[in-house]
Amino acid sequence: MESALAEEGKETPANKGSLRWIARQLLIRAGEETAAAREVGDRLDGKPAQAIIGGDDNDPAVAVIQRIERVIVDPKNRDS
């Protein structure tokens, strides 16, 4: 809600100290602070997924290689 209001250039109707007021303050700081920007991004878009990798020599990471193939056929030609 605060993000939408801020985008429209409107002030927050929230009382000081409320969760909405805190959210607005975080949005204001996000323009200047990397940590605040990361926090806003995590809340709006979700945290990025972590890669699943092996834990040690007995459990190595496994790469999955797949092949995607596009086949174009001519419906009029049975041999295509």
Secondary structure as UniProt FT lines:
FT   HELIX           2..7
FT   TURN            8..9
FT   TURN            16..17
FT   HELIX           19..30
FT   TURN            31..32
FT   HELIX           34..45
FT   TURN            57..58
FT   TURN            75..76
FT   TURN            78..79
//
